[in-house]
Amino acid sequence: MMIQFIEAWVGLYASQEQDAHPSAAQQPGQGLVEYALLLSFIAIGVIVALVFFGDKLTTLYSKLGNSIPN
């Protein structure tokens, strides 16, 4: 019975010690930063695509709009 108490006490202490120093995968806010970086890269990619293909897209949408009957 005393051994079980000591094991429980040591286990409790060990879990608190591990929580005091979270690993990189457990740090709060890390997921938010990763999502923000992902969204910023996607936004930059869309902006670059619009700069290169903007005139072609404008022409395409104009032709498409003009082909639809009133």
N, CA, C and O atoms as a CHARMM CRD file, in Angstrom:
* protein
*
  280
    1    1 MET  N      0.81400  -1.18200   0.00000 PROA 1      0.00000
    2    1 MET  CA     0.00000   0.00000   0.00000 PROA 1      0.00000
    3    1 MET  C      0.85800   1.24600   0.00000 PROA 1      0.00000
    4    1 MET  O      0.55200   2.20600  -0.70700 PROA 1      0.00000
    5    2 MET  N      1.90600   1.25100   0.76400 PROA 2      0.00000
    6    2 MET  CA     2.81100   2.39100   0.82100 PROA 2      0.00000
    7    2 MET  C      3.53500   2.56600  -0.50800 PROA 2      0.00000
    8    2 MET  O      3.79800   3.69500  -0.92300 PROA 2      0.00000
    9    3 ILE  N      3.85900   1.46900  -1.17600 PROA 3      0.00000
   10    3 ILE  CA     4.55600   1.53500  -2.46500 PROA 3      0.00000
   11    3 ILE  C      3.63800   2.16500  -3.51100 PROA 3      0.00000
   12    3 ILE  O      4.09400   2.95900  -4.33400 PROA 3      0.00000
   13    4 GLN  N      2.36800   1.82400  -3.48600 PROA 4      0.00000
   14    4 GLN  CA     1.42500   2.40300  -4.42800 PROA 4      0.00000
   15    4 GLN  C      1.28400   3.91100  -4.20500 PROA 4      0.00000
   16    4 GLN  O      1.17400   4.68400  -5.15600 PROA 4      0.00000
   17    5 PHE  N      1.28900   4.30800  -2.94500 PROA 5      0.00000
   18    5 PHE  CA     1.20200   5.73000  -2.62400 PROA 5      0.00000
   19    5 PHE  C      2.42400   6.47100  -3.15000 PROA 5      0.00000
   20    5 PHE  O      2.29800   7.56000  -3.71000 PROA 5      0.00000
   21    6 ILE  N      3.58600   5.89600  -2.97400 PROA 6      0.00000
   22    6 ILE  CA     4.82400   6.53300  -3.43900 PROA 6      0.00000
   23    6 ILE  C      4.84700   6.60100  -4.96300 PROA 6      0.00000
   24    6 ILE  O      5.24200   7.61900  -5.53200 PROA 6      0.00000
   25    7 GLU  N      4.42800   5.52800  -5.62800 PROA 7      0.00000
   26    7 GLU  CA     4.37900   5.54400  -7.09400 PROA 7      0.00000
   27    7 GLU  C      3.40600   6.60300  -7.60400 PROA 7      0.00000
   28    7 GLU  O      3.69000   7.29600  -8.58100 PROA 7      0.00000
   29    8 ALA  N      2.26700   6.72500  -6.94300 PROA 8      0.00000
   30    8 ALA  CA     1.28900   7.73900  -7.33500 PROA 8      0.00000
   31    8 ALA  C      1.85900   9.14100  -7.11800 PROA 8      0.00000
   32    8 ALA  O      1.65300  10.03000  -7.94400 PROA 8      0.00000
   33    9 TRP  N      2.57400   9.33800  -6.01400 PROA 9      0.00000
   34    9 TRP  CA     3.15500  10.63800  -5.70800 PROA 9      0.00000
   35    9 TRP  C      4.23600  10.99200  -6.72600 PROA 9      0.00000
   36    9 TRP  O      4.29400  12.12700  -7.20000 PROA 9      0.00000
   37   10 VAL  N      5.07700  10.04200  -7.05900 PROA 10     0.00000
   38   10 VAL  CA     6.13900  10.27900  -8.04700 PROA 10     0.00000
   39   10 VAL  C      5.53300  10.54100  -9.41800 PROA 10     0.00000
   40   10 VAL  O      5.99900  11.41800 -10.14700 PROA 10     0.00000
   41   11 GLY  N      4.50700   9.79300  -9.77100 PROA 11     0.00000
   42   11 GLY  CA     3.83800  10.01000 -11.04600 PROA 11     0.00000
   43   11 GLY  C      3.19300  11.37600 -11.12600 PROA 11     0.00000
   44   11 GLY  O      3.21500  12.00400 -12.18400 PROA 11     0.00000
   45   12 LEU  N      2.62200  11.84800 -10.04100 PROA 12     0.00000
   46   12 LEU  CA     2.01700  13.16600  -9.99300 PROA 12     0.00000
   47   12 LEU  C      3.07800  14.23700 -10.16900 PROA 12     0.00000
   48   12 LEU  O      2.86700  15.20200 -10.90400 PROA 12     0.00000
   49   13 TYR  N      4.20100  14.08300  -9.51200 PROA 13     0.00000
   50   13 TYR  CA     5.28200  15.04600  -9.61200 PROA 13     0.00000
   51   13 TYR  C      5.86400  15.05900 -11.02900 PROA 13     0.00000
   52   13 TYR  O      6.16900  16.12300 -11.56800 PROA 13     0.00000
   53   14 ALA  N      6.01500  13.89500 -11.61800 PROA 14     0.00000
   54   14 ALA  CA     6.58400  13.81100 -12.96600 PROA 14     0.00000
   55   14 ALA  C      5.65900  14.47800 -13.97700 PROA 14     0.00000
   56   14 ALA  O      6.14500  15.15600 -14.88300 PROA 14     0.00000
   57   15 SER  N      4.35200  14.31200 -13.85500 PROA 15     0.00000
   58   15 SER  CA     3.43400  14.91700 -14.82000 PROA 15     0.00000
   59   15 SER  C      3.43400  16.43700 -14.68600 PROA 15     0.00000
   60   15 SER  O      3.30400  17.13700 -15.68900 PROA 15     0.00000
   61   16 GLN  N      3.57800  16.96300 -13.47100 PROA 16     0.00000
   62   16 GLN  CA     3.65100  18.40900 -13.29000 PROA 16     0.00000
   63   16 GLN  C      4.94800  18.95400 -13.87100 PROA 16     0.00000
   64   16 GLN  O      4.96600  20.04300 -14.44300 PROA 16     0.00000
   65   17 GLU  N      6.01300  18.21300 -13.72700 PROA 17     0.00000
   66   17 GLU  CA     7.29800  18.66500 -14.24100 PROA 17     0.00000
   67   17 GLU  C      7.27400  18.70100 -15.77400 PROA 17     0.00000
   68   17 GLU  O      7.83800  19.61500 -16.37600 PROA 17     0.00000
   69   18 GLN  N      6.63900  17.73600 -16.39700 PROA 18     0.00000
   70   18 GLN  CA     6.54900  17.71300 -17.85600 PROA 18     0.00000
   71   18 GLN  C      5.67200  18.84200 -18.35700 PROA 18     0.00000
   72   18 GLN  O      5.94800  19.39800 -19.42000 PROA 18     0.00000
   73   19 ASP  N      4.63100  19.19900 -17.63400 PROA 19     0.00000
   74   19 ASP  CA     3.74500  20.28300 -18.04700 PROA 19     0.00000
   75   19 ASP  C      4.43200  21.64200 -17.92600 PROA 19     0.00000
   76   19 ASP  O      4.06500  22.58700 -18.62300 PROA 19     0.00000
   77   20 ALA  N      5.42900  21.74200 -17.04300 PROA 20     0.00000
   78   20 ALA  CA     6.11400  23.01300 -16.85200 PROA 20     0.00000
   79   20 ALA  C      6.95800  23.37600 -18.05500 PROA 20     0.00000
   80   20 ALA  O      7.18100  24.56300 -18.29600 PROA 20     0.00000
   81   21 HSD  N      7.43900  22.40800 -18.82200 PROA 21     0.00000
   82   21 HSD  CA     8.27800  22.65700 -19.98600 PROA 21     0.00000
   83   21 HSD  C      7.67800  21.95600 -21.20600 PROA 21     0.00000
   84   21 HSD  O      8.12600  20.87100 -21.57900 PROA 21     0.00000
   85   22 PRO  N      6.67200  22.56700 -21.82600 PROA 22     0.00000
   86   22 PRO  CA     6.06200  21.89700 -22.97800 PROA 22     0.00000
   87   22 PRO  C      7.02400  21.84800 -24.15600 PROA 22     0.00000
   88   22 PRO  O      7.82100  22.76300 -24.36300 PROA 22     0.00000
   89   23 SER  N      6.94000  20.79800 -24.90300 PROA 23     0.00000
   90   23 SER  CA     7.78300  20.68900 -26.08100 PROA 23     0.00000
   91   23 SER  C      7.28300  21.64200 -27.14800 PROA 23     0.00000
   92   23 SER  O      6.24300  22.27700 -26.97800 PROA 23     0.00000
   93   24 ALA  N      8.01300  21.74500 -28.24200 PROA 24     0.00000
   94   24 ALA  CA     7.65000  22.67000 -29.30500 PROA 24     0.00000
   95   24 ALA  C      6.29200  22.33800 -29.90800 PROA 24     0.00000
   96   24 ALA  O      5.57000  23.23700 -30.33900 PROA 24     0.00000
   97   25 ALA  N      5.94000  21.07100 -29.94300 PROA 25     0.00000
   98   25 ALA  CA     4.66500  20.66700 -30.52500 PROA 25     0.00000
   99   25 ALA  C      3.49400  21.01000 -29.61300 PROA 25     0.00000
  100   25 ALA  O      2.35300  21.04200 -30.07300 PROA 25     0.00000
  101   26 GLN  N      3.74500  21.26600 -28.34100 PROA 26     0.00000
  102   26 GLN  CA     2.66500  21.51800 -27.38400 PROA 26     0.00000
  103   26 GLN  C      2.53900  22.99300 -27.01600 PROA 26     0.00000
  104   26 GLN  O      1.69800  23.33200 -26.18300 PROA 26     0.00000
  105   27 GLN  N      3.33100  23.87400 -27.59500 PROA 27     0.00000
  106   27 GLN  CA     3.28800  25.27400 -27.20600 PROA 27     0.00000
  107   27 GLN  C      1.99300  25.91500 -27.70600 PROA 27     0.00000
  108   27 GLN  O      1.63500  25.75700 -28.87300 PROA 27     0.00000
  109   28 PRO  N      1.30400  26.62300 -26.84400 PROA 28     0.00000
  110   28 PRO  CA     0.05600  27.25800 -27.26300 PROA 28     0.00000
  111   28 PRO  C      0.32900  28.37900 -28.26200 PROA 28     0.00000
  112   28 PRO  O      1.31300  29.10900 -28.13700 PROA 28     0.00000
  113   29 GLY  N     -0.54000  28.50600 -29.24100 PROA 29     0.00000
  114   29 GLY  CA    -0.37900  29.54500 -30.25000 PROA 29     0.00000
  115   29 GLY  C      0.41600  29.12400 -31.46100 PROA 29     0.00000
  116   29 GLY  O      0.44200  29.84400 -32.45900 PROA 29     0.00000
  117   30 GLN  N      1.06200  27.98300 -31.40300 PROA 30     0.00000
  118   30 GLN  CA     1.88300  27.54700 -32.52200 PROA 30     0.00000
  119   30 GLN  C      1.01500  27.26700 -33.74500 PROA 30     0.00000
  120   30 GLN  O      1.39200  27.62100 -34.86200 PROA 30     0.00000
  121   31 GLY  N     -0.12200  26.64800 -33.55200 PROA 31     0.00000
  122   31 GLY  CA    -1.01300  26.34400 -34.67200 PROA 31     0.00000
  123   31 GLY  C     -1.52600  27.61300 -35.33300 PROA 31     0.00000
  124   31 GLY  O     -1.66400  27.67000 -36.55500 PROA 31     0.00000
  125   32 LEU  N     -1.80800  28.63200 -34.52700 PROA 32     0.00000
  126   32 LEU  CA    -2.28900  29.89500 -35.06100 PROA 32     0.00000
  127   32 LEU  C     -1.23700  30.54900 -35.94200 PROA 32     0.00000
  128   32 LEU  O     -1.56100  31.09300 -36.99700 PROA 32     0.00000
  129   33 VAL  N      0.00400  30.50100 -35.52300 PROA 33     0.00000
  130   33 VAL  CA     1.09300  31.07200 -36.31200 PROA 33     0.00000
  131   33 VAL  C      1.25000  30.30100 -37.62000 PROA 33     0.00000
  132   33 VAL  O      1.47600  30.90400 -38.67000 PROA 33     0.00000
  133   34 GLU  N      1.13500  28.98600 -37.56500 PROA 34     0.00000
  134   34 GLU  CA     1.26900  28.18400 -38.78200 PROA 34     0.00000
  135   34 GLU  C      0.14900  28.49300 -39.76300 PROA 34     0.00000
  136   34 GLU  O      0.39400  28.60100 -40.96500 PROA 34     0.00000
  137   35 TYR  N     -1.08000  28.63500 -39.26800 PROA 35     0.00000
  138   35 TYR  CA    -2.19100  28.99200 -40.14200 PROA 35     0.00000
  139   35 TYR  C     -1.99900  30.38700 -40.73700 PROA 35     0.00000
  140   35 TYR  O     -2.29800  30.60500 -41.91100 PROA 35     0.00000
  141   36 ALA  N     -1.50700  31.32300 -39.94300 PROA 36     0.00000
  142   36 ALA  CA    -1.27300  32.68600 -40.44600 PROA 36     0.00000
  143   36 ALA  C     -0.21800  32.68000 -41.54500 PROA 36     0.00000
  144   36 ALA  O     -0.37300  33.36200 -42.55800 PROA 36     0.00000
  145   37 LEU  N      0.85000  31.91500 -41.35400 PROA 37     0.00000
  146   37 LEU  CA     1.87900  31.81800 -42.39400 PROA 37     0.00000
  147   37 LEU  C      1.32600  31.18000 -43.65600 PROA 37     0.00000
  148   37 LEU  O      1.61100  31.64000 -44.76100 PROA 37     0.00000
  149   38 LEU  N      0.54700  30.13600 -43.50300 PROA 38     0.00000
  150   38 LEU  CA    -0.04500  29.46300 -44.65800 PROA 38     0.00000
  151   38 LEU  C     -0.96300  30.40900 -45.42400 PROA 38     0.00000
  152   38 LEU  O     -0.90100  30.47200 -46.65200 PROA 38     0.00000
  153   39 LEU  N     -1.80500  31.13700 -44.71700 PROA 39     0.00000
  154   39 LEU  CA    -2.70800  32.08400 -45.37300 PROA 39     0.00000
  155   39 LEU  C     -1.95600  33.21400 -46.05200 PROA 39     0.00000
  156   39 LEU  O     -2.35800  33.66500 -47.12400 PROA 39     0.00000
  157   40 SER  N     -0.87000  33.67800 -45.44700 PROA 40     0.00000
  158   40 SER  CA    -0.09400  34.75100 -46.07600 PROA 40     0.00000
  159   40 SER  C      0.59000  34.25200 -47.35000 PROA 40     0.00000
  160   40 SER  O      0.65900  34.99200 -48.33200 PROA 40     0.00000
  161   41 PHE  N      1.09200  33.02400 -47.35800 PROA 41     0.00000
  162   41 PHE  CA     1.70100  32.48000 -48.57700 PROA 41     0.00000
  163   41 PHE  C      0.65600  32.30200 -49.67600 PROA 41     0.00000
  164   41 PHE  O      0.94000  32.56000 -50.84600 PROA 41     0.00000
  165   42 ILE  N     -0.53200  31.86900 -49.31600 PROA 42     0.00000
  166   42 ILE  CA    -1.60000  31.72500 -50.30500 PROA 42     0.00000
  167   42 ILE  C     -1.98900  33.09200 -50.86300 PROA 42     0.00000
  168   42 ILE  O     -2.18400  33.23300 -52.07000 PROA 42     0.00000
  169   43 ALA  N     -2.10200  34.08800 -50.00600 PROA 43     0.00000
  170   43 ALA  CA    -2.45600  35.43600 -50.45600 PROA 43     0.00000
  171   43 ALA  C     -1.39500  35.99600 -51.39300 PROA 43     0.00000
  172   43 ALA  O     -1.72800  36.60900 -52.40700 PROA 43     0.00000
  173   44 ILE  N     -0.12700  35.79400 -51.06600 PROA 44     0.00000
  174   44 ILE  CA     0.95100  36.26300 -51.93900 PROA 44     0.00000
  175   44 ILE  C      0.88300  35.55700 -53.28700 PROA 44     0.00000
  176   44 ILE  O      1.08500  36.18300 -54.32800 PROA 44     0.00000
  177   45 GLY  N      0.60100  34.26300 -53.27200 PROA 45     0.00000
  178   45 GLY  CA     0.47600  33.51100 -54.52200 PROA 45     0.00000
  179   45 GLY  C     -0.67400  34.01000 -55.37900 PROA 45     0.00000
  180   45 GLY  O     -0.53600  34.10800 -56.59800 PROA 45     0.00000
  181   46 VAL  N     -1.80800  34.32700 -54.76300 PROA 46     0.00000
  182   46 VAL  CA    -2.95900  34.84900 -55.50700 PROA 46     0.00000
  183   46 VAL  C     -2.63600  36.21900 -56.09500 PROA 46     0.00000
  184   46 VAL  O     -2.99200  36.49900 -57.23900 PROA 46     0.00000
  185   47 ILE  N     -1.97600  37.06000 -55.33500 PROA 47     0.00000
  186   47 ILE  CA    -1.61200  38.39000 -55.82900 PROA 47     0.00000
  187   47 ILE  C     -0.65800  38.28200 -57.01600 PROA 47     0.00000
  188   47 ILE  O     -0.82600  38.98000 -58.01500 PROA 47     0.00000
  189   48 VAL  N      0.33300  37.41800 -56.90900 PROA 48     0.00000
  190   48 VAL  CA     1.28200  37.23000 -58.01200 PROA 48     0.00000
  191   48 VAL  C      0.56200  36.68300 -59.24400 PROA 48     0.00000
  192   48 VAL  O      0.83800  37.11900 -60.36200 PROA 48     0.00000
  193   49 ALA  N     -0.34600  35.74600 -59.05900 PROA 49     0.00000
  194   49 ALA  CA    -1.09800  35.18400 -60.19200 PROA 49     0.00000
  195   49 ALA  C     -1.96000  36.25300 -60.84700 PROA 49     0.00000
  196   49 ALA  O     -2.05900  36.29600 -62.07400 PROA 49     0.00000
  197   50 LEU  N     -2.58400  37.11600 -60.05400 PROA 50     0.00000
  198   50 LEU  CA    -3.40300  38.17800 -60.62900 PROA 50     0.00000
  199   50 LEU  C     -2.56600  39.20000 -61.38900 PROA 50     0.00000
  200   50 LEU  O     -3.01300  39.73500 -62.40300 PROA 50     0.00000
  201   51 VAL  N     -1.36800  39.47300 -60.91200 PROA 51     0.00000
  202   51 VAL  CA    -0.49300  40.40600 -61.62700 PROA 51     0.00000
  203   51 VAL  C     -0.11500  39.83000 -62.98400 PROA 51     0.00000
  204   51 VAL  O     -0.12800  40.55000 -63.98300 PROA 51     0.00000
  205   52 PHE  N      0.21800  38.55300 -63.03900 PROA 52     0.00000
  206   52 PHE  CA     0.64900  37.95100 -64.30200 PROA 52     0.00000
  207   52 PHE  C     -0.52500  37.65300 -65.23700 PROA 52     0.00000
  208   52 PHE  O     -0.39500  37.81000 -66.45100 PROA 52     0.00000
  209   53 PHE  N     -1.65400  37.23200 -64.70000 PROA 53     0.00000
  210   53 PHE  CA    -2.77900  36.80100 -65.53100 PROA 53     0.00000
  211   53 PHE  C     -3.95700  37.77000 -65.49900 PROA 53     0.00000
  212   53 PHE  O     -5.02800  37.43600 -66.00600 PROA 53     0.00000
  213   54 GLY  N     -3.79700  38.94000 -64.92700 PROA 54     0.00000
  214   54 GLY  CA    -4.89800  39.88100 -64.77600 PROA 54     0.00000
  215   54 GLY  C     -5.52500  40.30800 -66.08500 PROA 54     0.00000
  216   54 GLY  O     -6.75000  40.32400 -66.20800 PROA 54     0.00000
  217   55 ASP  N     -4.69200  40.66000 -67.08400 PROA 55     0.00000
  218   55 ASP  CA    -5.22100  41.11000 -68.37100 PROA 55     0.00000
  219   55 ASP  C     -5.97100  39.99600 -69.08200 PROA 55     0.00000
  220   55 ASP  O     -7.02100  40.23600 -69.67700 PROA 55     0.00000
  221   56 LYS  N     -5.44500  38.78600 -69.02600 PROA 56     0.00000
  222   56 LYS  CA    -6.11000  37.65500 -69.67700 PROA 56     0.00000
  223   56 LYS  C     -7.45000  37.35600 -68.99300 PROA 56     0.00000
  224   56 LYS  O     -8.43700  37.05200 -69.66300 PROA 56     0.00000
  225   57 LEU  N     -7.47800  37.44100 -67.66900 PROA 57     0.00000
  226   57 LEU  CA    -8.73000  37.18900 -66.95300 PROA 57     0.00000
  227   57 LEU  C     -9.76200  38.26800 -67.25300 PROA 57     0.00000
  228   57 LEU  O    -10.94800  37.97000 -67.39100 PROA 57     0.00000
  229   58 THR  N     -9.31400  39.52800 -67.35600 PROA 58     0.00000
  230   58 THR  CA   -10.23800  40.61300 -67.68600 PROA 58     0.00000
  231   58 THR  C    -10.85000  40.38500 -69.05800 PROA 58     0.00000
  232   58 THR  O    -12.05800  40.55000 -69.23100 PROA 58     0.00000
  233   59 THR  N    -10.03400  40.00600 -70.03700 PROA 59     0.00000
  234   59 THR  CA   -10.52600  39.72900 -71.38500 PROA 59     0.00000
  235   59 THR  C    -11.49700  38.55000 -71.37100 PROA 59     0.00000
  236   59 THR  O    -12.55000  38.60100 -72.00700 PROA 59     0.00000
  237   60 LEU  N    -11.14700  37.50000 -70.65200 PROA 60     0.00000
  238   60 LEU  CA   -12.00700  36.32200 -70.57700 PROA 60     0.00000
  239   60 LEU  C    -13.36500  36.65200 -69.96900 PROA 60     0.00000
  240   60 LEU  O    -14.39600  36.23000 -70.49400 PROA 60     0.00000
  241   61 TYR  N    -13.37700  37.40300 -68.86500 PROA 61     0.00000
  242   61 TYR  CA   -14.63800  37.76300 -68.21900 PROA 61     0.00000
  243   61 TYR  C    -15.46600  38.70500 -69.10300 PROA 61     0.00000
  244   61 TYR  O    -16.69400  38.62200 -69.11800 PROA 61     0.00000
  245   62 SER  N    -14.80500  39.58200 -69.82600 PROA 62     0.00000
  246   62 SER  CA   -15.53100  40.47700 -70.73400 PROA 62     0.00000
  247   62 SER  C    -16.20000  39.68400 -71.85000 PROA 62     0.00000
  248   62 SER  O    -17.36800  39.91600 -72.16400 PROA 62     0.00000
  249   63 LYS  N    -15.46700  38.75200 -72.44800 PROA 63     0.00000
  250   63 LYS  CA   -16.05000  37.92100 -73.51000 PROA 63     0.00000
  251   63 LYS  C    -17.20400  37.08300 -72.96900 PROA 63     0.00000
  252   63 LYS  O    -18.23300  36.93700 -73.62700 PROA 63     0.00000
  253   64 LEU  N    -17.02900  36.53500 -71.76800 PROA 64     0.00000
  254   64 LEU  CA   -18.07000  35.72000 -71.16400 PROA 64     0.00000
  255   64 LEU  C    -19.31400  36.56500 -70.86700 PROA 64     0.00000
  256   64 LEU  O    -20.43600  36.12600 -71.11700 PROA 64     0.00000
  257   65 GLY  N    -19.11800  37.75800 -70.34100 PROA 65     0.00000
  258   65 GLY  CA   -20.24000  38.64100 -70.03600 PROA 65     0.00000
  259   65 GLY  C    -20.97500  39.09400 -71.28500 PROA 65     0.00000
  260   65 GLY  O    -22.20100  39.20600 -71.28100 PROA 65     0.00000
  261   66 ASN  N    -20.22500  39.35600 -72.36300 PROA 66     0.00000
  262   66 ASN  CA   -20.84500  39.79900 -73.60400 PROA 66     0.00000
  263   66 ASN  C    -21.58200  38.66500 -74.31000 PROA 66     0.00000
  264   66 ASN  O    -22.50000  38.92500 -75.08900 PROA 66     0.00000
  265   67 SER  N    -21.20900  37.43700 -74.06100 PROA 67     0.00000
  266   67 SER  CA   -21.86200  36.30300 -74.73400 PROA 67     0.00000
  267   67 SER  C    -23.18000  35.90200 -74.09900 PROA 67     0.00000
  268   67 SER  O    -23.95300  35.16100 -74.70600 PROA 67     0.00000
  269   68 ILE  N    -23.45200  36.37500 -72.89500 PROA 68     0.00000
  270   68 ILE  CA   -24.69600  36.04300 -72.20400 PROA 68     0.00000
  271   68 ILE  C    -25.78500  36.97900 -72.70800 PROA 68     0.00000
  272   68 ILE  O    -25.62900  38.19900 -72.64100 PROA 68     0.00000
  273   69 PRO  N    -26.88600  36.42600 -73.21200 PROA 69     0.00000
  274   69 PRO  CA   -27.95300  37.29500 -73.71400 PROA 69     0.00000
  275   69 PRO  C    -28.67900  38.00100 -72.56000 PROA 69     0.00000
  276   69 PRO  O    -28.75500  37.49000 -71.44200 PROA 69     0.00000
  277   70 ASN  N    -29.20500  39.18100 -72.86700 PROA 70     0.00000
  278   70 ASN  CA   -29.91700  39.96800 -71.84200 PROA 70     0.00000
  279   70 ASN  C    -31.21100  39.36100 -71.52100 PROA 70     0.00000
  280   70 ASN  O    -31.94700  39.88300 -70.68300 PROA 70     0.00000
